[in-house]
Amino acid sequence: MQPIQHIAVLTSGGDAPGMNTALFAIVKIAQQQGIKVSGVRKGFEGLIDNDLIPLDYKSLQQSMHLGGTVLKTARSERFRTETGRQQALSTIEHNNVDALIVIGGDGSFRGCLWLSHITNIPYIGIPGTIDNDIAGTDYTLGFDTAVNTSMQCIDNIRDTAESHNRVFIIEVMGRDSGYIGTYAGLTSGADSILIPENDKDIDDLLNKIRDYHSEHAFIVVVSEGDEIGVEHVCEKIAAVNSNIDLRITKLGHLQRGGNPSAADRMLAIRLGVHSVKALCAGETAIMVGILNNAVANTPMQDVVKQHVISDELQGLLSVFCR
Ligand code: ATP
C-alpha cells in the first residue's frame, strides 16, 4: 500500500454546525503525519471545476467554532452525470490527490459510491447533516446544535403560548426523519410530537386536544417530513375543538446555522482525527461514526439507509404525547 501524501476534503449537501471543527481536526492530525490537505470548494462542484485550496491549520483554528462551512457547500446536479464524475476524476489525478474525505449526508455518500465505479481512490465519509438520518452512527454533525436551537425557540414560544393560553403548532426540520422533532419536542415538554415514522400520532393529538379548555399552553411539534403537514394539522385540530386560539410557527432555516455545541465539536474532533487515521491504516469505502460512544467504521453501502427511531424513543413519545 502506498502511503497517503495528499488528502482532499470537501463538505457537501446541506451545511451543518461542526463541519468547520471537523476540517480543523483533519488538518491537525494530517499535519502531524506529514500529509498535505487540500480543501475542495462547494462540494462536488469544486471537484468538477478543479477548485482546490490549501488548508491551513492556523486559519481553521479561527473558524473551528463557527457554524456553516468555510469550504462552502453545494448540491451538484453535474456530479450526478457520468461527464461530471469524469471531470471530478481528472481533478483528482491532475492534483495527485490520493485520498478523499467527504463530509455530508447520505446523498453525498451516494455520490462517493458512484465515483468509486470509475476510480479506486480511497475515500471516507464523515456524517454531517442536522437531520441525524444516517445509519451507522448514533449522531451526525450538527444534529445536537440544531436540536438545542429548536428547543430554545420552542421554549421562547411557550412563554407567549402560556401567557395567552394559545395552541402553537411548530414545524421543525429533519427532511424525512423525525429525529429533530423527537429530541426538540421531548426536551421542550411538548404536548404532542408528530413524526413521519409514526402514522398514529395524529390520532393521539386529536384525542388529547378534544378536551382542551384553553387554560394553559398546548405545544404541538411537527417534523417537516410528517405526512400531514402543519396547515392540515391546524385544520384537523380546529375541526375537533373550535374554541381555541391556534398559531403556526415554522422554525425554518434558523435551525441550521449557529456555532456548534460542545457535543458537536467533540463529535467532529473524534471523527475528523479517526478518518485520517483510518485512511492511513488502509481503510476505504467506509463512513466513520459513533456507535455506543465508540468510533466505528461502517461500509459505505450500509450507511445510505435511514437511521430508524428506536423502540425506546418511540416509547418515550407515547409516554409524553398521549
Ligand atoms: P443533507 O442531508 O444535508 O441534505 P446530503 O449529502 O444528503 O446532505 P444531497 O443534496 O442529497 O445532500 O446530496 C449532495 C450531493 O451528492 C448532490 O448534490 C449530488 O451532487 C451528490 N449525489 C447525491 N445523490 C447522488 C447520486 N445518486 N449519484 C451521484 N451523485 C449524487
Boltz pocket constraint, residues with backbone or C-beta under 6 A from the ligand:
constraints:
  - pocket:
      binder: B
      contacts: [[A, 12], [A, 13], [A, 14], [A, 15], [A, 44], [A, 74], [A, 75], [A, 76], [A, 77], [A, 78], [A, 79], [A, 80], [A, 81], [A, 104], [A, 105], [A, 106], [A, 107], [A, 108], [A, 109], [A, 110], [A, 111], [A, 112], [A, 114], [A, 128], [A, 129], [A, 130], [A, 131]]
      max_distance: 6.0
